[in-house]
């Protein structure tokens, strides 16, 4: 299990960006996959991602109709 300090938060967010870029998957898939890799729940991982990634996840969720257009993520 990964312990999240400030440096680990930056690393996790960077790994999400790298995953999206290298695999062509979306941010939601990247978070789920990396959460599995680190042995943590996606809900826990959500607390340790950067604000720009949160915004990208929200936009992606709206585009695939997972989130309503006016919703705000609870993180």
C-alpha positions in Angstrom: 0.0 0.0 0.0 1.2 3.5 -0.8 1.5 6.1 1.8 0.5 9.5 0.4 2.7 12.5 1.4 2.9 15.7 -0.7 5.5 14.2 -3.0 3.5 11.0 -3.5 0.4 13.1 -4.4 2.4 14.8 -7.1 3.8 11.5 -8.3 0.3 9.9 -8.4 -1.2 12.8 -10.4 1.8 12.6 -12.8 1.3 8.8 -13.2 -2.4 9.4 -14.0 -1.4 11.9 -16.7 1.2 9.4 -18.1 -1.3 6.6 -18.1 -3.8 8.6 -20.1 -1.1 9.7 -22.5 0.5 6.2 -23.0 -2.7 4.1 -23.0 -5.2 6.4 -24.7 -7.7 5.7 -22.0 -9.6 8.3 -20.0 -8.9 9.7 -16.6 -11.5 7.6 -14.9 -9.9 4.4 -16.3 -6.5 5.7 -15.3 -7.5 6.3 -11.7 -9.2 2.9 -11.4 -6.2 1.1 -12.9 -3.6 2.9 -10.8 -5.7 2.4 -7.7 -5.6 -1.3 -8.4 -1.8 -1.1 -9.0 -1.3 0.6 -5.6 -3.8 -1.5 -3.8 -6.1 1.3 -2.7 -9.7 2.1 -3.3 -10.5 4.7 -6.1 -12.4 6.7 -3.4 -9.1 6.9 -1.4 -7.1 7.8 -4.5 -9.5 10.6 -5.3 -8.4 12.5 -2.3 -4.8 12.6 -3.7 -5.3 13.8 -7.2 -4.7 17.4 -8.4 -7.4 19.9 -9.1 -6.8 19.9 -12.8 -7.3 16.2 -12.9 -10.4 16.4 -10.9 -11.7 18.9 -13.5 -10.8 16.6 -16.3 -12.5 13.6 -14.6 -15.7 15.8 -14.1 -15.7 16.8 -17.8 -15.1 13.2 -18.9 -17.9 12.0 -16.6 -20.2 14.6 -18.2 -19.2 13.6 -21.7 -20.0 9.9 -21.1 -23.2 10.9 -19.2 -22.0 9.4 -16.0 -22.4 12.8 -14.3 -25.0 15.4 -15.0 -23.8 18.6 -16.6 -24.3 20.7 -13.5 -22.9 18.2 -10.9 -19.8 18.8 -8.9 -17.6 15.9 -7.7 -17.8 15.3 -4.0 -14.0 15.5 -3.6 
